Amino acid sequence: MIIKRIITGFFLSILFLLFFIYLISCLKLVLEKENFDKEIVLGSLSESINNFEQNKNEQNVVSLDLNAEAAISVKSNLEGDKTIIFQKNSDLKVSIASLTKLMTAVVVYNSYDLSKNIIISAEAESQFPIKRDVKMGDILPVENLLEIMLIESSNRAAYALAEVIGIENFVELMNNEAKKIGMENTIFIDPTGINSGNISTANDLVKLVEYILENYPKLAQISRTRYFYTPGFGGIINTNELLNEIPEIVLGKTGFTDEAKGCLIIAIINQKDNNYFINIVLGAEDRFTEMKKILNSIL
């Protein structure tokens, strides 16, 4: 009888143990399912947030049929906050023609006394001329040469300015300045932009424009001057046709070579939000028409 009770107790203990193991297993499955469901919910939530942010950003992107090799339109407060409105091949390295002269102007402004007189050399005169240009023997102060270079896009004026410290030294300063402001995909070969080896991207040029707007208001002011009379030289007219149509332009520069085609930078002040629209067109057959497409979409 005692043995029977022992055996019965033993089997009951085993059954109880098995039942306990079963309960633990069920509880584990429930917890695993809750965690799995939680992961699904959190994953879906994260995906929804990401999709929202993506859609939010996409709302800021304008769709344009632009006949240009590269272009960009950016809204910037010059303090690091930027919104891309439109872009096309914005990291493509292309020749930038006379847009180069913006960096030439920065180096001149940093390095020269604006009142210093410069004599135009034979080498400077040999540069590809514009309609009305400086000639060998002309004596002009640095500031006037800056105006002729930025307003009329004179290659001779750019070369004469760089020649003061030596072309090679001057170009080195241009490239150093580019590195300083984060123009990682830019290289300058000469101060005029005639050489097709002057390479940059739309994104890099945005950085240059921001840098000038923030630090060199004098250069921005010269670049948007429609007409200027220089004593001893005469009147000069800006190559930027859009200055006559858009009063909000605060900085502009044209560029053209056969290799680079038409290039154009237009920066417009946005009084409403106290920031700027920076617009760049590179490699266009008609730079002004393509720029108008961008401007019409943002103004």
C-alpha positions as a Python dict, from the first residue, in 0.01 Angstrom:
ca = {
    (1, 'M'): (0, 0, 0),
    (2, 'I'): (281, 234, 89),
    (3, 'I'): (464, 147, -234),
    (4, 'K'): (147, 218, -431),
    (5, 'R'): (121, 564, -270),
    (6, 'I'): (486, 636, -345),
    (7, 'I'): (441, 538, -710),
    (8, 'T'): (122, 745, -737),
    (9, 'G'): (294, 1046, -581),
    (10, 'F'): (587, 1006, -814),
    (11, 'F'): (363, 1009, -1123),
    (12, 'L'): (165, 1306, -989),
    (13, 'S'): (491, 1497, -938),
    (14, 'I'): (594, 1421, -1294),
    (15, 'L'): (255, 1535, -1426),
    (16, 'F'): (276, 1853, -1220),
    (17, 'L'): (628, 1920, -1352),
    (18, 'L'): (516, 1863, -1711),
    (19, 'F'): (219, 2092, -1658),
    (20, 'F'): (449, 2361, -1514),
    (21, 'I'): (686, 2329, -1813),
    (22, 'Y'): (386, 2361, -2046),
    (23, 'L'): (272, 2682, -1873),
    (24, 'I'): (623, 2829, -1899),
    (25, 'S'): (636, 2746, -2271),
    (26, 'C'): (299, 2907, -2335),
    (27, 'L'): (400, 3219, -2145),
    (28, 'K'): (723, 3240, -2347),
    (29, 'L'): (530, 3215, -2675),
    (30, 'V'): (295, 3492, -2566),
    (31, 'L'): (585, 3720, -2474),
    (32, 'E'): (766, 3648, -2801),
    (33, 'K'): (451, 3727, -2997),
    (34, 'E'): (408, 4056, -2810),
    (35, 'N'): (767, 4155, -2887),
    (36, 'F'): (724, 4055, -3250),
    (37, 'D'): (406, 4259, -3278),
    (38, 'K'): (581, 4547, -3106),
    (39, 'E'): (868, 4530, -3357),
    (40, 'I'): (619, 4531, -3644),
    (41, 'V'): (440, 4833, -3501),
    (42, 'L'): (762, 5021, -3434),
    (43, 'G'): (897, 4928, -3775),
    (44, 'S'): (580, 5049, -3945),
    (45, 'L'): (588, 5368, -3742),
    (46, 'S'): (952, 5431, -3834),
    (47, 'E'): (878, 5363, -4199),
    (48, 'S'): (582, 5601, -4188),
    (49, 'I'): (798, 5875, -4038),
    (50, 'N'): (1067, 5820, -4301),
    (51, 'N'): (807, 5828, -4578),
    (52, 'F'): (662, 6147, -4433),
    (53, 'E'): (1004, 6315, -4426),
    (54, 'Q'): (1075, 6195, -4779),
    (55, 'N'): (742, 6326, -4905),
    (56, 'K'): (800, 6649, -4717),
    (57, 'N'): (1134, 6695, -4893),
    (58, 'E'): (991, 6596, -5229),
    (59, 'Q'): (732, 6871, -5197),
    (60, 'N'): (1018, 7121, -5215),
    (61, 'V'): (1149, 6983, -5545),
    (62, 'V'): (1027, 7149, -5864),
    (63, 'S'): (1001, 6942, -6181),
    (64, 'L'): (1141, 7127, -6482),
    (65, 'D'): (1236, 7038, -6837),
    (66, 'L'): (1567, 7221, -6842),
    (67, 'N'): (1798, 7220, -7143),
    (68, 'A'): (2123, 7248, -6952),
    (69, 'E'): (2400, 7013, -6858),
    (70, 'A'): (2361, 7090, -6488),
    (71, 'A'): (2158, 7324, -6272),
    (72, 'I'): (2040, 7392, -5920),
    (73, 'S'): (1805, 7620, -5731),
    (74, 'V'): (1851, 7651, -5356),
    (75, 'K'): (1685, 7854, -5082),
    (76, 'S'): (1951, 7954, -4827),
    (77, 'N'): (1974, 8172, -4518),
    (78, 'L'): (2358, 8171, -4546),
    (79, 'E'): (2377, 8007, -4202),
    (80, 'G'): (2366, 7643, -4305),
    (81, 'D'): (1992, 7606, -4361),
    (82, 'K'): (1935, 7515, -4725),
    (83, 'T'): (1641, 7374, -4917),
    (84, 'I'): (1692, 7234, -5265),
    (85, 'I'): (1409, 7353, -5488),
    (86, 'F'): (1540, 7207, -5813),
    (87, 'Q'): (1849, 7021, -5920),
    (88, 'K'): (1985, 6852, -6229),
    (89, 'N'): (2324, 6681, -6225),
    (90, 'S'): (2421, 6913, -5941),
    (91, 'D'): (2739, 6715, -5864),
    (92, 'L'): (2848, 6682, -6227),
    (93, 'K'): (3192, 6836, -6289),
    (94, 'V'): (3174, 7075, -6583),
    (95, 'S'): (3364, 7371, -6727),
    (96, 'I'): (3238, 7697, -6579),
    (97, 'A'): (3384, 7961, -6814),
    (98, 'S'): (3373, 8314, -6669),
    (99, 'L'): (3196, 8209, -6351),
    (100, 'T'): (3560, 8155, -6256),
    (101, 'K'): (3592, 8533, -6223),
    (102, 'L'): (3389, 8529, -5901),
    (103, 'M'): (3674, 8345, -5729),
    (104, 'T'): (3924, 8574, -5902),
    (105, 'A'): (3741, 8867, -5746),
    (106, 'V'): (3751, 8708, -5399),
    (107, 'V'): (4129, 8657, -5418),
    (108, 'V'): (4183, 9012, -5545),
    (109, 'Y'): (3969, 9156, -5267),
    (110, 'N'): (4161, 8956, -5005),
    (111, 'S'): (4507, 9033, -5141),
    (112, 'Y'): (4514, 9379, -5300),
    (113, 'D'): (4481, 9744, -5216),
    (114, 'L'): (4180, 9848, -5425),
    (115, 'S'): (4331, 10191, -5493),
    (116, 'K'): (4657, 10051, -5634),
    (117, 'N'): (4714, 10135, -6003),
    (118, 'I'): (4787, 9855, -6248),
    (119, 'I'): (4939, 9891, -6596),
    (120, 'I'): (4789, 9660, -6857),
    (121, 'S'): (5066, 9444, -7006),
    (122, 'A'): (5103, 9298, -7354),
    (123, 'E'): (5030, 8953, -7209),
    (124, 'A'): (4707, 9079, -7054),
    (125, 'E'): (4607, 9243, -7383),
    (126, 'S'): (4661, 8910, -7563),
    (127, 'Q'): (4371, 8751, -7373),
    (128, 'F'): (4045, 8692, -7561),
    (129, 'P'): (3883, 9038, -7584),
    (130, 'I'): (3531, 9159, -7522),
    (131, 'K'): (3360, 9432, -7727),
    (132, 'R'): (3504, 9719, -7524),
    (133, 'D'): (3816, 9619, -7335),
    (134, 'V'): (4131, 9742, -7169),
    (135, 'K'): (4444, 9761, -7383),
    (136, 'M'): (4818, 9756, -7331),
    (137, 'G'): (4942, 10067, -7151),
    (138, 'D'): (4611, 10150, -6982),
    (139, 'I'): (4655, 10242, -6616),
    (140, 'L'): (4361, 10162, -6391),
    (141, 'P'): (4312, 10110, -6017),
    (142, 'V'): (4235, 9760, -5891),
    (143, 'E'): (3876, 9855, -5807),
    (144, 'N'): (3803, 9969, -6163),
    (145, 'L'): (3955, 9650, -6304),
    (146, 'L'): (3733, 9449, -6069),
    (147, 'E'): (3432, 9637, -6204),
    (148, 'I'): (3533, 9580, -6567),
    (149, 'M'): (3598, 9212, -6493),
    (150, 'L'): (3271, 9141, -6312),
    (151, 'I'): (3037, 9369, -6507),
    (152, 'E'): (3170, 9320, -6861),
    (153, 'S'): (3345, 8987, -6792),
    (154, 'S'): (3678, 9114, -6924),
    (155, 'N'): (3943, 8842, -6955),
    (156, 'R'): (4210, 9108, -6994),
    (157, 'A'): (4114, 9273, -6666),
    (158, 'A'): (4113, 8936, -6487),
    (159, 'Y'): (4455, 8847, -6626),
    (160, 'A'): (4601, 9188, -6542),
    (161, 'L'): (4482, 9154, -6182),
    (162, 'A'): (4629, 8806, -6142),
    (163, 'E'): (4954, 8908, -6309),
    (164, 'V'): (5044, 9139, -6019),
    (165, 'I'): (5151, 8846, -5799),
    (166, 'G'): (5214, 8600, -6082),
    (167, 'I'): (4952, 8383, -6253),
    (168, 'E'): (5070, 8061, -6090),
    (169, 'N'): (5067, 8211, -5741),
    (170, 'F'): (4729, 8369, -5800),
    (171, 'V'): (4570, 8044, -5920),
    (172, 'E'): (4711, 7866, -5616),
    (173, 'L'): (4532, 8119, -5396),
    (174, 'M'): (4210, 8055, -5590),
    (175, 'N'): (4232, 7681, -5527),
    (176, 'N'): (4322, 7734, -5161),
    (177, 'E'): (4016, 7954, -5118),
    (178, 'A'): (3800, 7690, -5286),
    (179, 'K'): (3921, 7426, -5041),
    (180, 'K'): (3864, 7663, -4750),
    (181, 'I'): (3495, 7701, -4829),
    (182, 'G'): (3438, 7333, -4907),
    (183, 'M'): (3434, 7337, -5287),
    (184, 'E'): (3553, 6976, -5303),
    (185, 'N'): (3488, 6920, -5673),
    (186, 'T'): (3638, 7243, -5804),
    (187, 'I'): (3971, 7321, -5967),
    (188, 'F'): (4093, 7647, -6116),
    (189, 'I'): (4354, 7659, -6393),
    (190, 'D'): (4350, 8028, -6480),
    (191, 'P'): (4191, 8350, -6349),
    (192, 'T'): (3981, 8419, -6660),
    (193, 'G'): (3779, 8103, -6717),
    (194, 'I'): (3899, 8071, -7078),
    (195, 'N'): (4069, 7739, -7003),
    (196, 'S'): (3818, 7453, -7012),
    (197, 'G'): (4008, 7301, -6719),
    (198, 'N'): (3834, 7542, -6482),
    (199, 'I'): (3596, 7284, -6340),
    (200, 'S'): (3323, 7295, -6078),
    (201, 'T'): (2975, 7168, -5994),
    (202, 'A'): (2644, 7342, -5936),
    (203, 'N'): (2659, 7242, -5568),
    (204, 'D'): (3009, 7383, -5526),
    (205, 'L'): (2911, 7709, -5692),
    (206, 'V'): (2625, 7748, -5443),
    (207, 'K'): (2890, 7745, -5169),
    (208, 'L'): (3088, 8015, -5350),
    (209, 'V'): (2781, 8236, -5391),
    (210, 'E'): (2689, 8195, -5023),
    (211, 'Y'): (3045, 8282, -4926),
    (212, 'I'): (3042, 8600, -5133),
    (213, 'L'): (2697, 8711, -5015),
    (214, 'E'): (2799, 8665, -4654),
    (215, 'N'): (3153, 8807, -4666),
    (216, 'Y'): (3193, 9025, -4975),
    (217, 'P'): (2889, 9252, -5021),
    (218, 'K'): (3103, 9489, -5231),
    (219, 'L'): (3167, 9215, -5488),
    (220, 'A'): (2799, 9120, -5494),
    (221, 'Q'): (2709, 9485, -5548),
    (222, 'I'): (2953, 9519, -5839),
    (223, 'S'): (2823, 9199, -6000),
    (224, 'R'): (2466, 9330, -6012),
    (225, 'T'): (2554, 9677, -6145),
    (226, 'R'): (2381, 9724, -6480),
    (227, 'Y'): (2585, 10015, -6609),
    (228, 'F'): (2897, 10181, -6480),
    (229, 'Y'): (3117, 10464, -6601),
    (230, 'T'): (3488, 10426, -6533),
    (231, 'P'): (3698, 10744, -6563),
    (232, 'G'): (3970, 10702, -6821),
    (233, 'F'): (3795, 10403, -6971),
    (234, 'G'): (3431, 10485, -7036),
    (235, 'G'): (3096, 10321, -6980),
    (236, 'I'): (3051, 9948, -6926),
    (237, 'I'): (2730, 9745, -6955),
    (238, 'N'): (2662, 9425, -6761),
    (239, 'T'): (2654, 9104, -6964),
    (240, 'N'): (2366, 8981, -6746),
    (241, 'E'): (2046, 9058, -6941),
    (242, 'L'): (1819, 8959, -6652),
    (243, 'L'): (1928, 9257, -6441),
    (244, 'N'): (1688, 9469, -6646),
    (245, 'E'): (1397, 9236, -6569),
    (246, 'I'): (1446, 9124, -6208),
    (247, 'P'): (1516, 9398, -5952),
    (248, 'E'): (1556, 9145, -5669),
    (249, 'I'): (1888, 9017, -5808),
    (250, 'V'): (2165, 9067, -5552),
    (251, 'L'): (2444, 8878, -5729),
    (252, 'G'): (2493, 8760, -6084),
    (253, 'K'): (2759, 8636, -6322),
    (254, 'T'): (2757, 8515, -6679),
    (255, 'G'): (2997, 8277, -6850),
    (256, 'F'): (3046, 8133, -7196),
    (257, 'T'): (3302, 7935, -7391),
    (258, 'D'): (3250, 7686, -7672),
    (259, 'E'): (3335, 7403, -7434),
    (260, 'A'): (3137, 7523, -7133),
    (261, 'K'): (2847, 7669, -7333),
    (262, 'G'): (2626, 7917, -7152),
    (263, 'C'): (2664, 7949, -6775),
    (264, 'L'): (2474, 8178, -6541),
    (265, 'I'): (2448, 8250, -6170),
    (266, 'I'): (2157, 8449, -6029),
    (267, 'A'): (2104, 8509, -5657),
    (268, 'I'): (1778, 8674, -5553),
    (269, 'I'): (1684, 8811, -5214),
    (270, 'N'): (1368, 8665, -5063),
    (271, 'Q'): (1240, 8950, -4845),
    (272, 'K'): (944, 8748, -4719),
    (273, 'D'): (1153, 8482, -4545),
    (274, 'N'): (1473, 8687, -4509),
    (275, 'N'): (1682, 8447, -4717),
    (276, 'Y'): (1810, 8398, -5071),
    (277, 'F'): (1730, 8197, -5380),
    (278, 'I'): (2058, 8087, -5539),
    (279, 'N'): (2014, 7966, -5897),
    (280, 'I'): (2279, 7821, -6125),
    (281, 'V'): (2265, 7702, -6487),
    (282, 'L'): (2563, 7530, -6650),
    (283, 'G'): (2616, 7409, -7006),
    (284, 'A'): (2309, 7567, -7167),
    (285, 'E'): (2257, 7671, -7528),
    (286, 'D'): (2044, 7961, -7401),
    (287, 'R'): (2140, 8035, -7041),
    (288, 'F'): (1889, 8317, -6995),
    (289, 'T'): (1591, 8116, -7121),
    (290, 'E'): (1679, 7821, -6899),
    (291, 'M'): (1733, 8046, -6598),
    (292, 'K'): (1393, 8206, -6655),
    (293, 'K'): (1234, 7861, -6635),
    (294, 'I'): (1380, 7822, -6287),
    (295, 'L'): (1294, 8174, -6175),
    (296, 'N'): (936, 8150, -6303),
    (297, 'S'): (889, 7839, -6089),
    (298, 'I'): (1004, 8003, -5766),
    (299, 'L'): (894, 8366, -5795),
}
